[in-house]
């Protein structure tokens, strides 16, 4: 397993790739995301703004799996990009902290049964629907979710 990377580094790399070839990145994201199928959800993590006492809007959302992380980052609305690997969440971010996103905590301990990747303009990734083994769904996206995740 690879060493964890800081979220800012992961975002910078994704953004550069997205800027250079957004469609190519979306295609790579579709292939990489498939690795999450069959994995157990360990947590759903995002950034908490300590000063505002609220979730940080459009913050990255990390689907922490036992096998690795699948992190959704907001690009240009409504697009997102995915990072597969480990995101470091131990280091403090000034005024912010990585915290379990409680509205999605029911997903912890469940298995990812399927992924539905929703594309929009020109094949760019807009949403990821994580289908869980109990039929529940977790949405990672930039339009209907705040920060970037919600569960149904």
N, C-alpha and C positions, 0 to 999 in steps of 0.2 A: 504494500500500500504506500502511496506517495505521501510526502510531508504536506501538512496543511499549508495553505497560502492565505494571506490576509485578503479580506473581502475587497479592499481597495485595489489590490494588485489583480485579483481575478476580474473585477469590473474593468480596469484599464485595459487588460488584455482582450476581454470580450468586446469592449467598445471600439478598440482599434480594428479588430477583425470585422466587427459589424459595419464600421465606417468604410472599410476597404471592400468588403464583399458580404453584405447582409444576407443575401440569399444563400450563399455558400455556408455561412455560419448557421443559418436556420436548418439547412440540410444536415450539417454535422450535429446540431443539437438534437434533431430527430433520431439519428443513429445512436448517439450517446445516451439519450434518455431511456432508451429501451433496456439498458442495463439495470434500471430500477425495478423492473418487473420481477416479482418474486421476493423482493427484499422486504424486511420488516422495518416499520417506521419506529425510530427511536425518539424523535422529537420533531417539532416544527418551530424554528427559531427566527426571530426578526429583531429589529432594533427598537428599543424603548428610549424615549426622550425623557431623561430624568427631570430636566427643568420644566418642561411642559406637562409632565406626568401623563404622557400619551404615546401611542405608537407613532413612529416616524413615518409620515406619508411616503409612499413609493420606495420604502426601504427594501433592500434585498430580503427575500424569504428563503430560508434554507430548510429543505426537507432532509432532515438528518436520518439517514438509513443506517442499518447495522453494517452495510457493505460500503458505505461512502455517502457523500452528500450530493444532492441535486439542488442547486441554488438558482433562483429566478431573479434576474436583475432587470429593472426598467431601462429601456432604451428610449427612443422617441415614441411618445404615446401614439398608438396603443401597444407598441411592440415591446417584447421582452427577449432576453437571451438567457440561455441556461449554461451553468458551469457544472461539470461533473468532476468530482474529486473531493478533497477535504478543505473546508473553509475554517480558518482559525477564528475562534470566538472567545478565546481567553483574554487577549490583550484588550485593555480598555480603549474606548474611543471617546474623546473629550465630550462630556455631557450626554453620552449615549451608552447603553449597554445592551449586549445581546441577551435576549430573554426568550423563554418559551412563549410562543404565541397561544395563549390559553383558549381562544375561540376554536383552535384546531387541535386541542389536546386529545379529543376522543380518538384521533387517528393513531396515537401512540400504542404500539403493540400490535397493530394490524399489518397485514401484508398488502403490498402493492399488487393488485391483480391485473391491472391494465393501465395504459396511459393513452389519453386522447389528446393529440397535439393539434390545436386550432391555428390555422394560418389565415392571414388576411391579404392585404395588398401585396401583390407580387410574390406571394409565397413566404412572407415574413411571419415569424412566430408571434402570436398574440396571447394565447392562453394554453395552459396545460391542465387537463382534467385528470387527476390521479384517482383511479377507481380502486377502492379498497376491497378486501376479501369479504367484508360483511355487506357490501353494496353501497356503503357510504362513499362520498366523493369529496375531494379536496381540490380547490381551484387555485392555481397559481397564474396570475395575470395582472395586467396593468389597467384594466378598464373597470371591472365591477368589484374589484377587491381592494381592501385597504387594511394593512399596508399593501401587500401583494397576494394575500391568501385569504380564503374563507372556506368554510366547510358546510356541506348540506347532508 
